[in-house]
């Protein structure tokens, strides 16, 4: 039986089914229309670029979490690991953890943005690898491993900062 025949037997396409399928997209489109009416510069390409840039990290994390959830997994530590990797990148870029309140880095010699990015990716991959090893090989439940990771990464981030 085809999908169309199945839908006809169940009552066809209804407004409720359309809203279930396309509700979030329709809501987003309505928000764009409302914000454009309230402030015409909202639809300006520079503003859209800024919005896209601001949600890019959150979107990438959400994409990764989608795959974790689709495979019936859970990862509670993702936000804390993101913060920890950001802290590692900042420390590498600045060149240390000097206890100064100055935002200027003129007194320190950092390693540059590429080294900072590389350090953050390596630390994130290692942390994820350790957690993945504990879950897959040691058979520790993902909830326990990622809850522990959340605590460890938050603590390390707080200690470094």
trRosetta pair geometry for C-beta under 8 A, 3 or more apart (Angstrom, degrees):
i j d omega theta_ij theta_ji phi_ij phi_ji
1 5 4.9 -118 -172 86 90 128
1 6 5.6 109 130 -60 116 88
2 5 4.8 96 56 8 79 101
2 6 6.9 -140 98 -6 42 88
3 6 5.5 -55 -148 37 33 114
3 7 6.3 33 154 -19 66 105
4 7 5.8 -54 -148 36 31 109
4 8 6.5 32 153 -20 64 105
5 8 5.6 -53 -149 35 33 113
5 9 6.5 32 154 -18 65 105
6 9 5.9 -56 -152 36 31 110
6 10 6.4 12 156 -4 66 112
7 10 5.9 -65 -142 48 32 100
7 11 7.6 -74 175 67 60 47
7 12 5.4 65 146 -123 92 34
7 13 6.2 12 177 -50 135 69
8 11 8.0 163 -169 30 22 8
8 12 5.6 29 -105 -74 47 79
11 14 6.3 1 125 -44 113 117
13 17 5.7 -123 -153 75 60 133
13 18 6.5 65 174 -53 101 96
14 17 4.8 98 54 7 76 99
14 18 7.1 -139 98 -3 42 87
15 18 5.6 -55 -148 38 35 112
15 19 6.2 34 154 -18 68 106
16 19 5.8 -55 -147 38 30 109
16 20 6.4 33 152 -22 64 105
17 20 5.5 -51 -147 34 33 113
17 21 6.4 23 156 -12 65 108
18 21 5.9 -62 -148 42 30 105
18 22 5.7 -28 174 31 70 110
19 22 6.9 -74 -118 62 22 71
19 23 4.5 53 179 -74 65 103
19 26 7.4 -68 -125 32 66 146
20 23 6.4 10 -93 -14 12 119
22 25 5.0 -60 -167 49 74 113
22 26 5.4 77 133 -27 91 103
23 26 5.7 -60 -143 38 28 109
23 27 6.2 28 160 -20 66 107
24 27 5.6 -54 -145 36 31 113
24 28 6.4 33 155 -19 65 104
25 28 5.6 -51 -147 36 33 112
25 29 6.4 34 153 -18 65 105
26 29 5.6 -53 -147 37 33 112
26 30 6.3 35 152 -20 65 105
27 30 5.6 -52 -147 36 32 113
27 31 6.4 35 152 -20 64 103
28 31 5.6 -52 -149 34 32 113
28 32 6.5 34 152 -20 64 103
29 32 5.7 -51 -150 34 33 113
29 33 6.5 34 152 -18 64 104
30 33 5.7 -54 -150 36 33 112
30 34 6.3 32 153 -19 67 106
31 34 5.7 -54 -144 38 31 110
31 35 6.1 24 160 -12 67 109
32 35 6.1 -58 -142 43 26 105
32 36 6.1 27 157 -21 63 111
32 42 7.7 176 -157 129 61 125
32 43 7.4 80 -178 -90 95 95
33 36 5.8 -59 -146 37 26 111
33 37 6.4 26 156 -18 63 106
34 37 5.9 -58 -151 35 29 109
34 38 6.3 22 155 -13 65 110
35 38 5.6 -55 -141 42 33 109
35 39 6.3 -32 176 43 68 91
35 42 4.5 171 137 -156 99 168
36 39 7.4 -85 -134 71 20 53
36 40 6.4 43 -176 -120 66 44
36 42 5.0 -127 -89 67 53 119
36 43 4.8 32 -114 -37 112 113
37 40 7.9 17 -127 -74 15 66
38 42 7.4 56 68 -27 83 139
39 42 4.8 101 87 -37 93 100
40 43 7.0 -52 -177 27 51 99
41 44 4.8 -7 -170 -21 67 126
41 47 6.3 123 145 -32 79 146
42 47 6.0 -133 -157 119 32 156
43 47 7.3 54 53 66 6 124
43 48 7.0 17 -162 -49 39 114
44 47 4.4 83 66 8 93 107
44 48 6.9 -167 89 -7 46 86
45 48 5.6 -55 -143 40 34 111
45 49 6.2 40 155 -23 66 104
46 49 5.6 -51 -150 34 31 115
46 50 6.5 33 151 -19 63 103
47 50 5.6 -52 -150 35 34 112
47 51 6.4 35 152 -19 66 103
48 51 5.7 -50 -146 36 34 112
48 52 6.3 34 154 -18 65 106
49 52 5.7 -56 -148 38 30 111
49 53 6.2 30 154 -20 65 108
50 53 5.7 -54 -144 37 30 112
50 54 6.2 28 157 -20 64 108
51 54 5.9 -59 -148 36 29 110
51 55 6.5 7 161 -2 65 110
52 55 6.4 -70 -145 45 27 95
52 56 6.5 51 154 -58 63 94
53 56 5.8 -32 -151 -11 31 120
55 58 5.3 -66 -159 53 62 111
55 59 5.2 68 142 -32 87 107
56 59 5.6 -58 -144 37 26 113
56 60 6.4 26 159 -19 63 104
57 60 5.9 -53 -149 34 31 109
57 61 6.5 28 154 -15 64 106
57 82 7.6 117 169 -160 115 132
58 61 5.8 -56 -149 39 32 110
58 62 6.1 33 153 -20 66 109
59 62 5.5 -54 -143 38 31 112
59 63 6.3 36 155 -24 64 103
60 63 5.6 -49 -148 31 32 114
60 64 6.6 30 154 -14 63 103
61 64 5.8 -56 -153 38 33 110
61 65 6.2 30 152 -17 66 109
61 78 6.0 132 -163 157 108 124
61 79 7.7 72 -173 -83 150 62
61 82 6.3 -19 -95 -76 136 144
62 65 5.6 -55 -143 40 32 111
62 66 6.4 45 152 -31 64 99
63 66 5.6 -46 -153 23 31 117
63 67 7.2 28 152 -13 60 99
64 67 6.0 -56 -159 33 36 108
64 68 6.6 35 147 -18 67 105
64 78 7.3 166 97 -136 121 137
65 68 5.3 -51 -148 36 40 115
65 69 6.1 36 155 -17 70 105
65 75 6.6 -130 -116 53 82 113
65 78 6.2 -81 -78 -20 107 175
66 69 6.0 -58 -146 40 28 106
66 70 6.2 32 154 -23 64 108
67 70 5.6 -51 -142 35 31 114
67 71 6.6 19 161 -8 63 107
68 71 6.3 -70 -156 43 27 100
68 73 4.5 -89 -176 81 78 112
68 74 6.9 115 148 -101 114 13
68 75 5.1 -54 -171 -4 164 114
69 72 7.7 39 -177 -82 37 18
69 73 6.8 -105 -81 62 26 65
69 74 7.4 52 -96 -92 69 56
73 142 5.4 -154 -157 -142 86 175
74 142 5.3 138 54 114 77 121
74 143 5.7 23 76 -82 133 73
74 146 6.5 -146 114 41 79 150
75 78 4.9 73 122 -41 114 103
75 142 7.1 -68 -76 174 57 114
75 146 4.9 -161 -145 -125 48 150
76 143 7.1 59 -15 -146 124 56
76 146 4.2 130 34 126 80 109
76 147 5.2 26 63 -78 147 59
76 149 7.5 142 76 64 82 95
76 150 4.9 -53 119 -45 97 136
77 80 5.2 -68 -161 52 66 109
77 81 5.2 66 141 -27 92 106
77 131 7.0 -150 49 -99 147 156
77 146 4.4 -140 -6 -165 99 76
77 147 7.4 -137 -54 -64 92 14
77 148 7.9 -32 -70 73 131 47
77 149 3.5 -23 -90 101 162 110
77 150 4.1 -134 -98 -62 73 67
77 153 5.9 110 -167 14 105 136
78 81 5.8 -56 -142 39 27 110
78 82 6.4 33 156 -23 62 105
78 146 7.9 -6 -28 -159 70 122
79 82 5.6 -51 -150 32 31 114
79 83 6.6 29 153 -16 64 103
79 150 7.7 33 59 -127 85 97
80 83 5.7 -51 -149 36 35 111
80 84 6.3 35 151 -20 66 106
80 149 7.1 158 78 130 125 76
80 150 4.7 131 10 -144 148 58
80 151 7.9 -2 -167 -22 172 15
80 153 3.8 123 137 89 105 118
80 154 4.6 -66 -135 -53 124 79
80 157 6.9 -146 -166 -3 77 136
81 84 5.5 -51 -143 38 34 113
81 85 6.2 34 157 -18 66 104
81 124 6.2 101 163 -127 109 82
81 127 5.6 177 -133 112 117 147
81 128 7.4 84 -167 -61 159 83
81 149 6.7 -6 -60 155 109 114
81 153 5.0 -82 -77 -127 53 165
82 85 6.0 -55 -146 38 28 108
82 86 6.4 30 153 -19 62 107
83 86 5.6 -56 -150 37 31 114
83 87 6.4 33 151 -21 65 104
83 153 7.0 121 65 147 93 106
83 154 7.3 41 73 -103 137 59
83 157 4.9 21 124 -119 106 161
84 87 5.6 -52 -149 34 33 112
84 88 6.5 36 151 -20 65 102
84 123 7.1 -131 127 138 100 129
84 127 7.4 99 90 -62 140 166
84 153 4.2 -99 -33 -163 140 95
84 154 7.8 -94 -57 -62 104 27
84 156 5.6 44 -126 86 119 114
84 157 4.7 -110 -88 -64 68 102
85 88 5.5 -48 -147 34 35 114
85 89 6.4 38 152 -20 64 103
85 120 4.2 87 178 -163 92 90
85 121 7.7 74 -158 -63 127 28
85 123 5.6 172 -109 84 79 113
85 124 4.6 11 -91 -61 139 105
86 89 5.6 -52 -149 36 32 113
86 90 6.4 33 152 -20 65 105
86 120 6.9 48 -75 -128 28 132
87 90 5.6 -52 -148 35 33 112
87 91 6.4 32 154 -19 66 105
87 156 7.8 169 77 122 146 85
87 157 4.9 169 -16 -132 153 80
87 160 5.1 113 160 87 131 137
87 161 6.0 -90 -127 -57 126 96
88 91 5.9 -55 -147 36 30 109
88 92 6.3 25 156 -14 65 108
88 116 7.9 155 120 -160 67 70
88 119 5.4 -145 147 131 108 106
88 120 5.2 155 83 -94 107 67
88 123 4.9 103 12 11 178 163
88 160 7.8 -33 -72 176 55 174
89 92 5.9 -58 -145 40 29 107
89 93 6.0 27 157 -18 65 111
89 116 4.2 78 -162 170 74 96
89 117 6.5 42 -127 -78 117 36
89 119 6.3 163 -92 76 55 101
89 120 4.0 -7 -60 -55 104 126
90 93 5.8 -57 -142 40 28 109
90 94 6.0 19 161 -12 65 112
90 116 7.3 74 -57 -151 18 127
91 94 6.0 -61 -142 43 25 104
91 96 6.8 -26 -168 -176 81 6
91 97 5.7 -19 -127 -66 108 88
91 160 6.3 -71 -60 -179 138 127
92 95 7.6 36 -178 -73 27 35
92 110 7.2 84 137 -164 45 90
92 111 5.3 -55 171 45 81 124
92 115 5.5 -141 159 122 121 94
92 116 4.3 168 87 -103 109 67
92 119 4.4 146 -47 29 162 158
92 120 7.7 -133 26 -38 135 79
93 110 4.8 9 161 -169 41 138
93 111 6.7 -97 -103 53 28 73
93 112 6.9 -80 -128 102 69 10
93 113 6.2 29 -114 -92 113 50
93 115 7.6 160 -83 77 55 89
93 116 3.8 7 -57 -76 91 146
94 97 7.8 93 86 -81 130 39
94 98 7.7 -131 146 22 123 94
94 105 5.5 -135 -136 -120 76 122
94 108 5.7 29 166 100 76 146
94 110 5.0 -87 -153 -92 6 113
95 105 7.4 118 20 -168 108 112
95 108 4.3 174 68 158 120 106
95 109 4.9 143 -126 83 164 45
95 110 4.0 -122 -35 -88 95 45
95 111 6.3 142 -88 -22 76 72
96 108 5.8 -138 37 -146 105 133
97 160 6.1 -121 -107 -167 142 74
98 107 7.4 -92 81 98 175 116
98 108 6.1 -150 -2 -71 135 131
100 107 7.5 66 2 58 169 139
102 107 7.6 69 80 15 145 122
104 107 7.1 79 110 1 98 87
105 108 5.3 -70 -166 55 77 97
105 110 6.0 -5 173 -26 141 119
110 116 7.6 -6 174 -55 117 117
111 115 3.8 -71 131 78 115 151
111 116 6.6 150 77 -47 96 75
112 115 5.2 89 65 15 84 101
112 116 6.8 -147 101 -7 42 94
113 116 5.4 -58 -145 39 34 115
113 117 6.1 36 157 -20 69 105
114 117 5.8 -53 -147 37 30 110
114 118 6.2 30 154 -17 64 108
115 118 5.6 -54 -143 40 31 113
115 119 6.1 34 156 -21 65 106
116 119 5.8 -53 -146 35 28 111
116 120 6.4 27 155 -18 62 107
117 120 5.9 -57 -149 36 29 110
117 121 6.4 26 156 -16 65 108
118 121 5.9 -57 -147 38 29 108
118 122 6.2 27 157 -18 66 109
119 122 5.8 -56 -144 38 29 110
119 123 6.2 26 158 -17 65 108
120 123 5.9 -55 -144 39 28 108
120 124 6.2 27 157 -17 63 110
121 124 5.8 -57 -146 40 28 111
121 125 6.2 27 156 -18 65 109
122 125 5.8 -56 -145 38 28 109
122 126 6.2 27 157 -18 64 108
123 126 5.8 -55 -145 38 29 110
123 127 6.2 27 157 -17 64 108
124 127 5.9 -56 -144 38 28 109
124 128 6.2 25 158 -14 64 110
125 128 5.8 -57 -144 42 28 109
125 129 6.0 33 155 -23 64 108
126 129 5.5 -55 -145 36 29 114
126 130 6.4 30 156 -20 64 102
127 130 5.9 -51 -149 33 31 110
127 131 6.5 25 154 -12 63 107
127 149 6.9 115 176 -150 105 118
127 153 7.1 65 -156 -84 150 117
128 131 5.7 -57 -146 42 33 108
128 132 5.9 34 155 -20 67 109
129 132 5.6 -54 -141 40 29 112
129 133 6.2 34 157 -22 64 104
130 133 5.7 -52 -148 34 29 113
130 134 6.5 28 153 -18 62 105
131 134 5.7 -54 -150 36 33 111
131 135 6.4 26 154 -15 66 108
131 145 5.2 128 -153 154 84 119
131 146 6.5 66 -159 -83 134 68
131 149 5.3 -2 -91 -69 128 146
132 135 5.8 -59 -145 40 31 108
132 136 5.8 5 167 0 70 114
133 136 6.5 -65 -130 49 23 92
133 137 5.2 -22 -170 26 66 120
133 138 6.9 56 138 -6 69 101
134 137 7.4 -44 -90 54 11 82
134 138 4.9 -35 -149 42 49 127
134 140 4.8 -29 161 38 92 126
134 145 4.7 155 102 -119 127 130
135 138 7.5 24 -15 54 10 83
135 139 7.7 39 180 -114 32 18
135 140 6.1 -81 -94 66 43 76
135 141 7.7 -3 -127 160 82 13
135 142 5.1 37 -124 -87 128 76
135 145 5.3 -106 -65 18 89 163
136 139 7.8 -15 160 -71 14 49
140 144 5.5 -105 166 80 99 121
140 145 5.1 114 106 -58 117 104
141 144 4.7 85 68 8 90 104
141 145 7.0 -169 90 -6 45 88
142 145 5.7 -59 -141 41 34 109
142 146 5.8 18 168 -8 72 112
143 146 6.5 -65 -141 44 20 98
143 147 6.0 21 160 -20 61 114
144 147 5.9 -57 -143 37 25 111
144 148 6.4 24 157 -16 61 108
145 148 5.9 -61 -155 38 27 110
145 149 6.3 27 150 -19 64 109
146 149 5.1 -47 -141 38 39 117
146 150 6.3 51 153 -28 65 97
147 150 5.6 -44 -150 27 32 117
147 151 6.8 30 152 -15 61 103
148 151 5.8 -56 -154 36 34 109
148 152 6.2 30 153 -16 68 109
149 152 5.7 -56 -141 40 32 109
149 153 5.9 25 163 -14 69 110
150 153 6.3 -61 -142 40 22 103
150 154 6.2 20 160 -16 61 111
151 154 6.0 -58 -145 39 25 109
151 155 6.2 24 158 -18 62 111
152 155 5.8 -61 -150 38 26 111
152 156 6.3 23 157 -16 65 108
153 156 5.7 -52 -142 39 32 110
153 157 6.2 33 157 -20 64 107
154 157 5.8 -57 -147 38 29 111
154 158 6.2 27 156 -17 65 108
155 158 5.8 -57 -146 38 29 110
155 159 6.1 30 156 -21 65 108
156 159 5.6 -54 -143 36 30 112
156 160 6.2 25 160 -15 65 107
157 160 6.1 -58 -145 39 27 105
157 161 6.1 15 161 -11 64 113
158 161 6.1 -62 -140 43 26 103
